[in-house]
Amino acid sequence: MPSPENMPEGDLAFAGKIIDKAIEHMMEKRCNSLAIASALLGGALGLLTRTLPDPVILNILQNAMDSVESGDMRRQAGKDHAGEA
């Protein structure tokens, strides 16, 4: 998996749009938001474990935790976040 600096331009935006649409579809079908988030997180972690070493995954998760603890994610509430973590 390429690092963010080496990621082909447009891939992150494209993937983010697809995820946003999938979330929108599941919400329209009245899926529980915790179930949606858990499934997406599980899928993302599964993909990461197939493509990255554990220390890199832990760094990604630490960055996500830091964003939650600092309030960055809460300040963006209501905004789609796919591709931003």
URMOPE-V217456 format. One line per field, one symbol per residue. ss: DSSP state (h for helix, s for strand, l for the rest). phi: phi as a letter, one per 30 degrees, with the letter a starting at -180 (. if undefined). burial: + if it has 24 or more other ideal C-beta (glycine too) atoms within 12 Angstrom, else -. A space follows every 10 residues. Layout:
ss=???
phi=???
burial=???
//
This chain:
ss=lllhhhllll hhhhhhhhhh hhhhhhhhll llhhhhhhhh hhhhhhhhhh hllhhhhhhh hhhhhhhhhh lhhhhlllll lllll
phi=.ddedcdeej ddddddddde dddedddddi dddddddddd dddddddddd bbdedddddd dddddddddd jedddcejcd ceicd
burial=---------- --------+- ---------- -----+---+ ---+------ ---------+ ---------- ---------- -+--+
//
